[in-house]
Amino acid sequence: MMPDVSIIIATYNVENYIERAIQSALAQRDIEVEVIVVDDGSTDKTWDAVCALNDPRVKSMRLDRNSGPSAARNAGLDLATGEWIAILDGDDTMEPDRLARLVRRARAEKADIVVDNLEVRREADGAVYPMFEPVRFAAMKRLDLARFIQGNQCFLGGGEALGYLNPVFSTTFLRDHALHYDPNIRIGEDYMLMAEALASCAVCVVEAAAGYHYTARAGSISHRLSLDDIGRIAAGDQKFLARHTLTSTAVKAQAKRTRRLNEARAFTLFVDALKRRDLRAVLATWLAHPLVPRHLWRAVWVRLQRALGGMR
């Protein structure tokens, strides 16, 4: 019997979290699931923890070398037999009724994708809060490409980040449109797959409740954007634009996203020059991008606020 949902968990060095994530997937109620764990060449005891689990609903495989989350998830997609595809990070969890609720909503509205809010659980201080402002998020009802691009421009922090959404996809839709994760992108791969699906006319509905628990860890890969990462994201955007004709609203949103990405690149160059104490490079970057210091002071202010908050 075909499972309702294939839950793909790509793992890398999450030995202290992976069992919790898998148990969260197996605990889904009122729906048939299979759990596909793909270890991306972990160097800790993550793979040992996966192998120690004994449940026929769990399929597991290990990549020969660390290839990034896109490659690991693509391997999981190839193994999936469910009607729907859900992605769960190896350090995150879900509410037990999440997938039943999302699949029920998607089927009722004949949608190809369904998304819900996330509950952020910050390890540093134990804070718990919704990732997206609940009233505004619920008001979206449906998510189209232009709105999705508009919500993915905060490369320097602050603002909305819809790329953090963890969609549940129709397996048939992904395969009919030959959609998969871009293996060249290690940060932002979720955004690109979702953008490709929406550009391929996927119907995406928004479920207001927060059923996904996002663990905000210090040192998490999603919080570090290098020049190489920025270059890969920009290249992915250019390939995306070459493949699709966008509406005028989406074109404007993409133009703003490109500007923000260029600002992020300039900011990273500026900070790297400061660390090297290369005054010439600092001044050159400042003159070419006068707003860069503003982003630096914003980053300092955010860190100061967090430090003060931890002292209360």
C-alpha positions in Angstrom: 0.0 0.0 0.0 1.4 3.4 -1.0 2.1 5.7 1.9 0.3 9.1 2.0 3.6 11.0 2.7 7.3 10.3 2.2 9.2 12.3 4.8 12.7 13.0 3.7 15.3 13.7 6.3 18.7 14.7 5.0 21.3 14.5 7.9 24.7 15.8 8.5 26.4 15.8 12.0 23.2 16.0 14.1 23.9 13.1 16.4 22.1 14.8 19.3 19.0 15.5 17.3 18.4 12.9 14.7 16.5 10.3 16.8 14.2 13.1 18.0 13.5 14.1 14.4 12.8 10.6 13.2 10.5 9.8 16.1 8.6 13.0 15.4 8.1 11.8 11.8 7.0 8.4 12.9 4.6 9.9 15.4 2.4 11.5 12.7 -1.2 10.6 13.4 -4.1 9.6 11.1 -1.9 9.3 8.0 0.4 6.6 6.5 4.1 7.7 6.3 7.4 6.4 5.2 10.6 8.0 6.6 13.6 8.3 4.3 16.8 9.2 6.0 19.8 10.1 3.9 23.0 10.7 5.7 25.3 13.2 3.9 28.6 11.7 5.0 28.3 12.6 8.7 31.6 12.5 10.7 30.0 12.1 14.1 27.6 9.3 15.3 24.6 10.4 13.3 24.7 7.3 11.1 25.0 5.1 14.1 21.9 6.6 15.7 20.0 6.1 12.4 21.0 2.4 12.2 20.0 1.8 15.8 16.4 2.5 15.0 14.3 -0.5 14.2 11.1 0.5 12.3 9.9 -0.9 9.0 8.7 2.5 8.0 12.2 3.9 7.9 14.4 3.6 4.9 18.0 4.8 5.2 21.0 5.3 3.0 24.4 7.0 3.4 26.2 9.0 0.7 29.8 8.2 0.1 30.9 11.8 0.7 29.5 15.0 2.0 27.6 16.5 -1.1 25.3 19.1 0.5 21.6 19.0 1.4 20.4 19.2 -2.2 22.2 16.0 -3.2 21.0 14.2 -0.1 17.4 15.3 -0.6 17.5 14.4 -4.3 18.6 10.9 -3.2 15.6 10.8 -0.9 13.3 11.9 -3.7 14.4 9.0 -5.8 13.4 6.6 -3.1 10.1 8.2 -2.3 6.9 6.2 -2.9 4.4 8.4 -1.1 1.6 10.5 -2.7 3.2 13.6 -1.0 6.7 14.7 -0.2 7.6 16.4 3.1 11.0 17.6 4.1 12.2 17.5 7.7 15.6 18.7 8.8 17.6 16.4 11.0 17.5 18.8 14.0 13.8 19.8 13.7 10.5 18.2 14.7 6.8 18.4 13.8 3.5 18.4 15.6 1.9 14.9 15.5 -1.1 16.1 13.5 0.8 18.3 11.1 0.9 16.1 8.0 -2.6 14.9 8.3 -3.8 18.4 8.5 -1.8 19.7 5.6 -2.6 16.8 3.3 -6.3 17.1 4.1 -6.1 20.8 3.2 -4.2 20.1 -0.1 -6.6 17.5 -1.2 -9.7 19.6 -0.4 -8.4 22.5 -2.5 -6.8 20.3 -5.2 -3.4 22.0 -4.4 0.0 20.9 -5.6 1.8 22.4 -2.5 0.7 23.3 1.0 2.8 25.3 3.5 2.3 26.2 7.2 3.9 28.5 9.7 6.9 27.5 11.7 7.5 27.7 15.4 11.1 28.8 16.1 12.8 27.2 19.1 16.0 29.1 19.9 18.5 27.0 21.7 20.6 29.8 23.1 17.9 31.1 25.5 14.9 28.8 25.1 12.8 31.4 23.3 9.8 30.0 21.3 8.0 32.2 18.8 6.3 32.0 15.3 8.6 32.5 12.4 6.0 34.5 10.5 3.6 37.0 12.1 0.5 34.8 12.4 -2.3 37.2 11.2 -0.3 38.3 8.2 0.7 34.8 7.3 -2.8 33.4 7.6 -4.1 36.2 5.4 -2.1 35.0 2.4 -4.4 32.0 1.8 -2.5 31.2 -1.3 1.1 31.8 -2.3 2.2 32.7 -5.9 5.6 33.2 -7.4 5.6 37.0 -7.1 4.7 36.9 -3.5 7.2 34.2 -2.8 10.1 36.2 -4.4 9.0 39.3 -2.5 9.3 37.3 0.7 12.9 36.1 0.0 15.1 39.1 0.0 16.5 39.3 3.5 20.1 38.2 2.8 21.4 40.5 5.5 18.8 39.8 8.2 15.6 41.5 9.0 12.4 41.1 7.1 10.5 38.1 5.8 12.2 34.9 4.8 9.7 32.6 3.1 12.5 30.4 2.0 12.4 28.9 5.4 9.0 27.4 4.7 8.9 23.6 4.6 6.4 22.8 1.9 4.6 19.5 1.4 4.7 18.7 -2.3 2.6 16.5 -4.6 5.0 13.8 -5.7 3.2 13.6 -9.1 3.7 17.3 -9.6 7.4 17.2 -8.9 8.0 14.2 -11.2 5.7 15.4 -14.0 7.8 18.7 -14.1 11.1 16.9 -13.5 11.8 19.1 -10.4 14.6 18.5 -8.0 17.0 20.4 -5.7 19.9 22.2 -7.4 23.0 20.3 -6.3 25.1 23.4 -6.8 23.3 25.3 -4.1 24.1 24.4 -0.5 22.2 27.4 1.1 18.9 28.5 -0.4 18.1 25.2 -2.1 14.6 25.2 -0.6 13.9 28.5 -2.1 14.9 27.5 -5.6 12.8 24.3 -5.7 9.8 26.2 -4.5 10.3 28.9 -7.0 10.6 26.4 -9.8 7.4 24.7 -8.7 5.5 28.0 -8.6 6.9 29.1 -11.9 5.6 25.8 -13.3 2.0 26.8 -12.2 1.8 24.9 -9.0 -1.2 25.8 -6.8 0.1 26.5 -3.3 -2.3 26.9 -0.3 -1.3 28.4 3.1 -2.3 26.7 6.3 -2.3 29.2 9.2 -1.3 26.9 12.1 2.4 26.4 13.0 3.0 22.7 12.8 6.8 22.6 12.1 9.3 23.2 14.9 12.4 24.9 13.6 15.5 24.5 15.9 17.6 27.7 15.8 21.1 26.4 16.6 24.3 28.4 16.9 26.5 27.6 13.9 23.6 26.3 11.8 24.5 26.2 8.1 21.5 28.3 7.2 22.9 31.2 9.2 26.2 31.5 7.4 26.4 33.1 3.9 29.8 33.1 2.3 30.9 34.8 -1.0 30.7 31.3 -2.5 27.2 30.8 -1.3 26.1 34.2 -2.6 27.7 33.4 -6.0 25.9 30.1 -6.2 22.5 31.7 -5.3 23.0 34.4 -7.9 23.9 31.8 -10.5 20.8 29.8 -9.6 18.7 32.8 -10.0 20.1 33.5 -13.4 19.4 30.0 -14.6 15.9 30.3 -13.2 15.3 33.5 -15.1 16.5 31.9 -18.3 14.0 29.1 -18.0 10.9 31.0 -17.1 8.9 34.1 -18.2 7.8 36.0 -15.2 4.8 38.3 -14.6 5.6 42.1 -14.3 5.1 41.8 -10.5 7.5 38.9 -10.3 10.0 40.7 -12.5 10.0 43.7 -10.1 10.3 41.4 -7.1 13.2 39.6 -8.7 15.0 42.9 -9.5 14.8 43.8 -5.8 16.0 40.4 -4.8 19.0 40.8 -7.1 19.8 44.2 -5.6 19.7 42.8 -2.1 21.9 39.9 -3.1 24.4 42.3 -4.5 24.3 44.2 -1.2 25.0 41.0 0.7 28.0 40.3 -1.5 29.3 43.9 -0.9 28.7 43.5 2.8 30.6 40.2 2.9 33.5 41.8 1.0 33.5 44.7 3.4 33.6 42.5 6.5 36.3 40.3 5.1 38.4 43.4 4.3 37.9 44.7 7.9 39.0 41.3 9.3 42.1 41.5 7.1 42.7 45.1 8.1 42.9 45.9 4.4 42.0 49.6 4.5 42.2 50.0 0.7 39.6 47.3 0.1 37.4 48.6 2.9 37.3 52.1 1.3 36.9 50.7 -2.2 33.9 48.6 -1.1 32.4 51.6 0.9 32.7 53.9 -2.1 31.1 51.4 -4.5 28.4 50.5 -2.0 27.8 53.5 0.4 25.0 51.7 2.3 27.3 48.8 3.4 28.3 50.3 6.8 24.6 50.6 7.7 24.3 46.8 7.5 27.4 46.4 9.7 25.9 48.6 12.4 22.6 46.8 12.2 24.4 43.5 12.7 26.3 44.9 15.7 23.0 46.3 17.2 21.3 42.9 16.8 24.1 41.1 18.6 24.1 43.7 21.4 20.4 43.3 21.9 20.8 39.5 22.1 23.6 39.9 24.6 21.6 42.3 26.8 18.6 40.0 26.6 20.6 37.1 27.9 21.7 39.2 30.9 18.1 39.8 32.1 
